[in-house]
Amino acid sequence: MSSVPGQLTAPADDFTAAEGILRRQAQRESAARTYARALPVVPVRARGMTVEGADGRRYLDCLSGAGTLALGHNHPVVLEAIRSVLDSGAPLHVLDLATPVKDDFTTALFETLPRELAEHGRIQFCGPAGTDAVEAAIKLARIATGRDGLLAFSGAYHGMTSAALAATGDTAVRAAVRGPDTQVTRLPYPYDYRCPFGVGGDRGAALAARWTAHLLDDPKGGVQAPAAMLLEAVQGEGGVVPAPDGWLRRMRQITAERGIPLIVDEVQTGVGRTGTFWAVERSGIVPDVMVMSKAIGGSLPLAVIVYREEMDGWLPGAHAGTFRGNQLAMAAGTATLRFVRRNALHARAESLGARMLRSLRGLAAQHPCIGDVRGRGLMIGVEIVDTRGETDDHGALPAAPHLAAAVQREALRRGLIVELGGRHGSVIRLLPPLTITDEQAEAVLERLAGAIEAAQAAAPGAAA
């Protein structure tokens, strides 16, 4: 065994084969690749939360396909659903034709939705990525209202296609693509640790809501009546920043009173991830449009929007996609939706996530480089900060992206896969499958603690 917990010693030829694969990937794949840069792993087998690399090493996967794998890798109910379709001789590609597989998926999905949407909703199958579903939602709102503008938020992430990217808050990513950010009004998102108003808490959220309402009502505020407001109930790529329930209810009130459709992006938060089946359920709001992808496909590509029936002003073919009829993904998604609901995995995510947050906050008390710990359910963020920097007027320390990257590397050495996000990539993100066991959760916390200690010890100036 290796001296690092969670790692296995593999034969030399396995290491050589893995290194060759990684080398060829670097030579052949585009410079746009992301995860492969920080996580030089060549997965060959996976089950549940465990991933085995080509070099024989095993890892606990707290990335879960960026939240796609609600049940982890190769869950038996998902594999059985896929095999059933393959063995039945059913067509695998049907565009948007009606099939028993699609009907079953739609039924299973509507069984999970807020009652108003389940009873008076319509579903649009999109191209098989969340960003295309965001595009569809924005396009639908423009058709329904006859308006063009969009309200979006600081810290947001909605995808990489045109309108979705314009709504995304990452200025560096948007700057790499030429073209103006037309008709997108950026609004402040409540962020307790780095409050844009310098006050945090309920007061910061109230000020953010007040600014939004004031801007929309000010006849000289420069904002035309928009087609929609687009938001995440928990910002994932933005650094795992949960929206306060009261603020979400206020956004629903503001949009409803002004005839502005509210679009909620549930691509990463859906299917039990945040402790309720859909993240909006915690606040009790019902949006006009819900955007869904990732976990709804049971690990396979699938994306849809569900919206109020009165908005259904599409002309035939107004939004289409060749692979919007992915039968295998629908079967896998049906199995996932029903398994999560039947086994109340959202409640499990709520209770276990709360325990993990308590443990991580205890760890933060021992390590000043942890500026903040936050999350909902099994969507958890640990913000790494520079203790040598000066605090801002709200008491927040500067981000420490290099230290966060070192923590990620040390975690990988210990057999733990985590992702970075947030401002300057300084937030350690934990997205374990909803099937994570208590023992695995303890192992995650232990390995992460060891990684933080090792990264701190190796950081410049650590001795001082």
C-alpha positions as CSV (number, residue, x, y, z in Angstrom):
1,M,0.0,0.0,0.0
2,S,1.0,3.6,-0.6
3,S,1.8,5.9,2.4
4,V,-1.0,8.2,1.2
5,P,-4.5,7.0,2.4
6,G,-6.8,5.8,-0.4
7,Q,-4.1,5.0,-2.9
8,L,-3.0,1.6,-4.2
9,T,0.4,0.8,-5.7
10,A,0.0,-0.3,-9.3
11,P,2.3,-2.2,-11.6
12,A,4.8,-0.1,-13.6
13,D,3.2,-1.0,-16.9
14,D,-0.2,0.4,-15.7
15,F,1.4,3.7,-14.9
16,T,3.2,3.7,-18.2
17,A,-0.1,3.1,-20.1
18,A,-1.9,5.8,-18.2
19,E,0.9,8.3,-18.8
20,G,0.7,7.5,-22.5
21,I,-3.1,8.1,-22.6
22,L,-2.7,11.4,-20.9
23,R,0.2,12.4,-23.2
24,R,-1.9,11.6,-26.3
25,Q,-4.8,13.5,-24.9
26,A,-2.7,16.6,-24.4
27,Q,-1.4,16.3,-28.0
28,R,-4.8,15.7,-29.6
29,E,-7.5,17.5,-27.6
30,S,-8.2,21.2,-27.7
31,A,-6.8,23.7,-25.3
32,A,-10.4,24.2,-24.0
33,R,-10.3,21.0,-21.9
34,T,-10.7,21.8,-18.2
35,Y,-11.1,18.9,-15.7
36,A,-8.3,16.9,-17.4
37,R,-5.8,19.6,-16.5
38,A,-6.3,19.5,-12.8
39,L,-7.3,15.9,-12.5
40,P,-4.8,13.7,-14.4
41,V,-6.8,10.6,-13.9
42,V,-7.6,8.0,-16.6
43,P,-10.8,6.3,-15.3
44,V,-11.3,2.7,-16.5
45,R,-13.8,1.4,-14.0
46,A,-16.3,3.0,-11.7
47,R,-19.0,1.9,-9.3
48,G,-21.0,4.2,-7.0
49,M,-18.6,6.7,-5.6
50,T,-15.4,4.8,-6.4
51,V,-13.4,5.4,-9.6
52,E,-10.5,3.3,-10.5
53,G,-7.8,4.7,-12.8
54,A,-5.8,3.0,-15.5
55,D,-2.9,3.1,-13.1
56,G,-4.8,1.0,-10.6
57,R,-5.4,3.8,-8.1
58,R,-8.8,4.3,-6.6
59,Y,-10.5,7.5,-5.8
60,L,-13.7,8.8,-4.0
61,D,-15.4,10.9,-6.6
62,C,-16.8,14.1,-5.2
63,L,-17.3,15.6,-8.7
64,S,-19.9,13.2,-9.9
65,G,-19.8,14.4,-13.4
66,A,-20.4,18.0,-12.2
67,G,-23.5,16.8,-10.4
68,T,-24.8,14.5,-13.2
69,L,-24.4,11.3,-11.3
70,A,-27.1,11.5,-8.7
71,L,-26.8,7.7,-8.0
72,G,-23.1,7.5,-8.6
73,H,-21.4,5.6,-11.3
74,N,-23.1,2.5,-12.9
75,H,-25.9,2.2,-10.4
76,P,-27.8,-1.1,-10.9
77,V,-31.2,0.5,-11.6
78,V,-29.7,2.7,-14.2
79,L,-27.9,-0.1,-16.0
80,E,-31.0,-2.3,-15.9
81,A,-33.1,0.5,-17.4
82,I,-30.6,1.0,-20.3
83,R,-30.3,-2.8,-20.9
84,S,-34.1,-3.1,-21.0
85,V,-34.3,-0.6,-23.8
86,L,-31.4,-2.2,-25.7
87,D,-32.8,-5.7,-25.3
88,S,-36.4,-4.6,-26.3
89,G,-35.4,-3.6,-29.8
90,A,-36.9,-0.2,-29.3
91,P,-35.6,2.6,-31.6
92,L,-32.7,4.6,-30.0
93,H,-33.2,7.7,-32.1
94,V,-36.6,9.1,-32.7
95,L,-36.2,12.9,-32.9
96,D,-39.4,14.2,-31.1
97,L,-41.7,11.3,-31.9
98,A,-43.8,9.9,-29.1
99,T,-42.6,6.6,-27.6
100,P,-43.4,4.6,-24.5
101,V,-40.0,5.4,-23.1
102,K,-40.5,9.1,-23.5
103,D,-44.1,8.9,-22.0
104,D,-42.7,7.0,-19.0
105,F,-40.0,9.6,-18.5
106,T,-42.4,12.6,-18.7
107,T,-44.7,10.9,-16.3
108,A,-41.9,10.3,-13.8
109,L,-40.6,13.9,-14.1
110,F,-44.0,15.5,-13.7
111,E,-44.6,13.4,-10.5
112,T,-41.7,15.3,-8.9
113,L,-42.6,18.9,-10.0
114,P,-44.2,21.6,-7.9
115,R,-48.0,21.0,-8.2
116,E,-48.7,24.1,-10.2
117,L,-46.2,23.1,-12.9
118,A,-47.2,19.5,-12.8
119,E,-50.9,20.3,-13.4
120,H,-50.5,23.2,-15.8
121,G,-47.1,22.7,-17.4
122,R,-45.6,21.9,-20.7
123,I,-42.3,20.2,-21.4
124,Q,-39.9,21.0,-24.2
125,F,-37.1,18.5,-25.0
126,C,-34.0,20.3,-26.0
127,G,-30.5,19.5,-27.3
128,P,-28.9,17.2,-24.8
129,A,-27.0,19.8,-22.8
130,G,-28.1,22.3,-20.1
131,T,-26.9,25.3,-22.0
132,D,-29.3,24.5,-24.9
133,A,-32.2,24.3,-22.4
134,V,-31.2,27.7,-21.1
135,E,-31.3,29.0,-24.7
136,A,-34.7,27.5,-25.1
137,A,-36.0,29.1,-21.9
138,I,-34.8,32.5,-22.9
139,K,-36.1,32.2,-26.4
140,L,-39.5,31.0,-25.0
141,A,-39.7,34.0,-22.7
142,R,-38.9,36.4,-25.6
143,I,-41.7,34.8,-27.6
144,A,-44.2,34.9,-24.8
145,T,-43.5,38.6,-23.8
146,G,-42.5,40.1,-27.1
147,R,-39.5,41.6,-25.2
148,D,-35.8,41.1,-25.5
149,G,-34.0,42.1,-22.3
150,L,-32.8,39.6,-19.7
151,L,-32.1,40.0,-16.0
152,A,-29.2,37.9,-14.7
153,F,-27.0,37.9,-11.6
154,S,-23.4,38.3,-10.5
155,G,-21.7,34.9,-10.0
156,A,-24.1,33.1,-12.4
157,Y,-23.2,30.2,-14.6
158,H,-25.7,29.1,-17.3
159,G,-23.7,27.6,-20.1
160,M,-21.4,28.3,-23.1
161,T,-23.8,29.0,-25.9
162,S,-24.8,32.5,-27.0
163,A,-27.6,33.7,-24.7
164,A,-26.5,31.4,-21.8
165,L,-23.0,32.7,-22.0
166,A,-24.3,36.3,-22.0
167,A,-26.2,35.6,-18.8
168,T,-23.1,34.0,-17.2
169,G,-21.2,36.2,-14.8
170,D,-17.6,35.0,-15.5
171,T,-16.1,38.0,-17.3
172,A,-12.9,36.2,-18.3
173,V,-14.9,33.4,-20.1
174,R,-17.1,35.9,-21.8
175,A,-14.2,38.1,-22.8
176,A,-12.7,35.3,-24.8
177,V,-15.7,35.3,-27.1
178,R,-16.0,38.4,-29.3
179,G,-19.4,40.2,-29.4
180,P,-21.3,42.5,-27.1
181,D,-23.4,41.4,-24.1
182,T,-26.5,42.8,-25.5
183,Q,-29.6,43.5,-23.4
184,V,-28.4,41.7,-20.2
185,T,-28.8,43.6,-17.0
186,R,-26.6,42.3,-14.2
187,L,-28.0,42.3,-10.7
188,P,-26.4,41.6,-7.3
189,Y,-26.8,38.1,-6.0
190,P,-26.7,37.7,-2.2
191,Y,-23.3,36.4,-1.1
192,D,-23.0,36.5,2.7
193,Y,-19.2,36.1,2.9
194,R,-18.4,38.6,0.1
195,C,-21.5,40.8,0.3
196,P,-21.5,43.4,-2.5
197,F,-23.1,45.9,0.0
198,G,-20.6,45.1,2.8
199,V,-23.3,44.0,5.3
200,G,-24.1,40.3,4.6
201,G,-26.9,38.3,6.1
202,D,-30.6,39.2,5.8
203,R,-29.7,42.9,5.4
204,G,-27.5,42.2,2.4
205,A,-30.2,40.1,0.8
206,A,-32.8,42.8,1.4
207,L,-30.6,45.4,-0.1
208,A,-30.0,43.3,-3.2
209,A,-33.8,42.8,-3.6
210,R,-34.4,46.5,-3.1
211,W,-31.8,47.4,-5.7
212,T,-33.6,45.0,-8.2
213,A,-37.0,46.5,-7.6
214,H,-35.7,50.1,-7.7
215,L,-33.9,49.5,-11.0
216,L,-36.9,48.1,-12.7
217,D,-39.2,50.8,-11.5
218,D,-36.9,53.8,-12.0
219,P,-38.1,55.5,-15.2
220,K,-34.5,56.9,-15.7
221,G,-32.8,53.7,-14.5
222,G,-32.0,52.7,-18.1
223,V,-33.6,49.2,-18.0
224,Q,-36.3,48.4,-20.4
225,A,-39.0,45.9,-19.4
226,P,-37.1,42.5,-19.8
227,A,-38.3,39.2,-21.3
228,A,-37.3,37.3,-18.2
229,M,-35.2,37.0,-15.0
230,L,-32.8,34.0,-14.9
231,L,-31.4,32.8,-11.6
232,E,-30.0,29.8,-9.7
233,A,-31.4,28.9,-6.3
234,V,-27.8,27.8,-5.4
235,Q,-25.0,29.1,-7.6
236,G,-22.7,26.2,-8.3
237,E,-19.9,27.3,-10.5
238,G,-20.2,30.7,-8.8
239,G,-18.8,29.1,-5.6
240,V,-21.7,27.2,-4.0
241,V,-23.6,30.3,-2.9
242,P,-27.1,29.5,-1.7
243,A,-29.8,32.1,-2.2
244,P,-31.7,33.0,1.0
245,D,-35.3,31.8,0.9
246,G,-36.7,35.2,1.6
247,W,-34.7,36.7,-1.2
248,L,-36.0,34.0,-3.7
249,R,-39.6,34.8,-2.6
250,R,-39.0,38.5,-3.1
251,M,-37.6,37.8,-6.6
252,R,-40.8,35.8,-7.3
253,Q,-42.9,38.7,-6.0
254,I,-41.0,41.3,-8.0
255,T,-41.2,39.4,-11.3
256,A,-44.9,38.4,-10.8
257,E,-46.0,42.0,-10.0
258,R,-44.2,43.3,-13.1
259,G,-45.2,40.6,-15.6
260,I,-41.7,39.3,-15.9
261,P,-41.3,35.5,-16.4
262,L,-39.0,33.9,-13.8
263,I,-36.7,31.2,-15.1
264,V,-34.9,29.1,-12.5
265,D,-31.9,27.1,-13.6
266,E,-32.0,23.7,-11.9
267,V,-29.4,22.1,-14.1
268,Q,-27.1,21.3,-11.2
269,T,-29.4,21.7,-8.2
270,G,-32.2,19.3,-9.3
271,V,-33.1,15.7,-8.4
272,G,-32.4,15.9,-4.7
273,R,-29.0,17.5,-4.7
274,T,-29.8,20.4,-2.4
275,G,-31.9,18.5,0.2
276,T,-35.3,19.0,-1.6
277,F,-36.1,17.3,-4.9
278,W,-35.9,20.7,-6.6
279,A,-34.0,23.6,-5.0
280,V,-37.0,26.0,-5.4
281,E,-39.1,23.8,-3.0
282,R,-37.1,25.1,0.0
283,S,-38.4,28.6,-0.5
284,G,-41.8,27.5,-1.8
285,I,-41.7,29.5,-5.0
286,V,-43.0,28.2,-8.3
287,P,-41.1,29.7,-11.3
288,D,-42.6,30.2,-14.7
289,V,-39.9,28.1,-16.3
290,M,-37.6,25.4,-14.9
291,V,-34.4,24.4,-16.7
292,M,-33.3,20.8,-16.1
293,S,-30.4,18.7,-17.2
294,K,-27.5,16.7,-15.7
295,A,-29.1,14.2,-13.2
296,I,-32.4,13.9,-15.1
297,G,-30.6,11.8,-17.7
298,G,-29.3,9.3,-15.2
299,S,-25.7,9.9,-16.3
300,L,-26.6,10.2,-20.1
301,P,-27.2,13.5,-22.0
302,L,-30.7,14.9,-21.6
303,A,-32.1,18.4,-21.1
304,V,-35.6,19.8,-20.9
305,I,-37.5,22.9,-19.8
306,V,-40.9,22.8,-18.1
307,Y,-43.0,26.0,-18.2
308,R,-46.5,27.3,-17.5
309,E,-48.9,26.3,-20.3
310,E,-49.9,29.9,-21.0
311,M,-46.4,30.6,-22.3
312,D,-46.6,27.9,-24.9
313,G,-46.3,30.1,-27.9
314,W,-43.8,28.1,-29.9
315,L,-44.3,27.6,-33.7
316,P,-43.4,24.1,-34.9
317,G,-39.7,23.7,-35.1
318,A,-39.1,27.0,-33.3
319,H,-36.6,25.2,-31.0
320,A,-35.3,21.8,-32.1
321,G,-32.3,19.5,-31.7
322,T,-31.4,16.3,-33.5
323,F,-30.7,14.4,-30.3
324,R,-33.7,15.6,-28.2
325,G,-35.2,12.1,-28.4
326,N,-32.4,10.2,-26.6
327,Q,-34.2,7.1,-25.5
328,L,-31.4,5.6,-23.4
329,A,-31.1,8.8,-21.5
330,M,-34.9,9.0,-20.9
331,A,-34.9,5.4,-19.6
332,A,-31.9,6.0,-17.3
333,G,-33.5,9.3,-16.2
334,T,-36.8,7.6,-15.3
335,A,-35.0,5.0,-13.2
336,T,-33.0,7.8,-11.4
337,L,-36.0,10.0,-10.8
338,R,-38.1,7.2,-9.3
339,F,-35.2,5.7,-7.3
340,V,-34.4,9.1,-5.7
341,R,-38.1,9.8,-4.9
342,R,-38.9,6.3,-3.7
343,N,-35.9,6.2,-1.4
344,A,-36.2,9.8,-0.3
345,L,-32.5,10.5,-1.2
346,H,-33.2,14.2,-1.1
347,A,-34.0,13.9,2.6
348,R,-30.8,11.8,3.0
349,A,-28.9,14.6,1.2
350,E,-30.3,17.1,3.6
351,S,-29.4,15.3,6.8
352,L,-26.0,14.0,5.7
353,G,-25.1,17.4,4.1
354,A,-25.9,19.1,7.3
355,R,-23.6,16.8,9.2
356,M,-20.8,17.3,6.7
357,L,-21.3,21.1,7.0
358,R,-21.0,20.9,10.8
359,S,-17.8,18.9,10.5
360,L,-16.3,21.3,7.9
361,R,-17.1,24.3,10.0
362,G,-15.3,22.6,12.9
363,L,-12.4,22.1,10.6
364,A,-12.5,25.8,9.6
365,A,-12.2,26.7,13.3
366,Q,-8.8,25.0,13.2
367,H,-7.6,26.4,9.8
368,P,-7.9,30.1,9.3
369,C,-7.3,29.6,5.5
370,I,-10.9,28.3,5.4
371,G,-12.8,31.6,5.1
372,D,-16.3,30.2,4.7
373,V,-18.2,26.9,4.6
374,R,-21.6,26.8,3.0
375,G,-24.0,24.8,1.0
376,R,-27.4,23.0,0.7
377,G,-27.7,19.3,1.0
378,L,-24.9,17.5,-0.8
379,M,-23.8,20.7,-2.7
380,I,-21.0,22.0,-0.5
381,G,-18.4,24.7,-0.8
382,V,-15.3,25.4,1.2
383,E,-13.8,28.8,0.4
384,I,-10.0,29.0,0.7
385,V,-8.5,32.4,1.6
386,D,-5.2,34.1,2.0
387,T,-4.6,34.7,5.7
388,R,-1.7,37.0,4.9
389,G,-4.0,39.5,3.1
390,E,-6.1,42.3,4.5
391,T,-9.8,41.9,5.1
392,D,-12.3,43.9,3.2
393,D,-14.8,46.2,4.9
394,H,-17.0,43.2,5.6
395,G,-14.2,41.1,7.1
396,A,-13.6,38.7,4.2
397,L,-10.0,37.8,3.4
398,P,-8.8,37.7,-0.2
399,A,-9.2,34.6,-2.3
400,A,-6.3,32.1,-2.4
401,P,-6.5,30.3,-5.7
402,H,-3.0,28.9,-5.6
403,L,-3.6,27.4,-2.2
404,A,-7.0,26.0,-3.3
405,A,-5.3,24.4,-6.3
406,A,-2.7,22.9,-3.9
407,V,-5.5,21.5,-1.8
408,Q,-7.1,19.9,-4.9
409,R,-3.8,18.3,-5.8
410,E,-3.2,17.0,-2.3
411,A,-6.7,15.6,-2.2
412,L,-6.1,13.7,-5.4
413,R,-2.9,12.2,-3.9
414,R,-5.1,11.0,-1.1
415,G,-7.7,9.4,-3.4
416,L,-10.2,12.2,-3.4
417,I,-11.5,14.0,-6.5
418,V,-12.8,17.5,-5.9
419,E,-13.5,20.4,-8.2
420,L,-12.7,24.1,-7.8
421,G,-15.1,27.0,-8.5
422,G,-16.1,30.4,-7.3
423,R,-14.3,33.7,-7.5
424,H,-10.7,33.1,-8.7
425,G,-11.2,29.3,-8.4
426,S,-10.7,29.4,-4.7
427,V,-13.7,27.3,-3.5
428,I,-13.3,23.6,-3.0
429,R,-16.6,22.1,-4.3
430,L,-18.1,18.8,-3.0
431,L,-20.7,17.1,-5.1
432,P,-20.8,13.5,-4.0
433,P,-23.5,11.2,-5.3
434,L,-26.7,11.0,-3.2
435,T,-25.9,7.4,-2.5
436,I,-22.8,8.3,-0.5
437,T,-22.5,6.2,2.7
438,D,-21.7,7.5,6.2
439,E,-18.4,5.8,6.0
440,Q,-17.6,7.4,2.6
441,A,-18.6,10.8,4.0
442,E,-16.1,10.4,6.9
443,A,-13.4,9.3,4.4
444,V,-14.1,12.4,2.3
445,L,-13.8,14.7,5.3
446,E,-10.7,13.0,6.6
447,R,-8.9,13.1,3.2
448,L,-9.9,16.7,2.7
449,A,-8.6,17.7,6.1
450,G,-5.3,16.0,5.3
451,A,-5.1,17.8,2.0
452,I,-5.7,21.2,3.6
453,E,-3.0,20.5,6.2
454,A,-0.5,19.3,3.6
455,A,-1.2,22.2,1.3
456,Q,-0.8,24.7,4.1
457,A,2.4,23.1,5.3
458,A,3.9,23.4,1.8
459,A,2.7,26.9,1.1
460,P,5.2,29.8,0.9
461,G,5.7,31.4,4.3
462,A,4.2,28.4,6.1
463,A,7.1,28.2,8.5
464,A,6.5,31.8,9.6
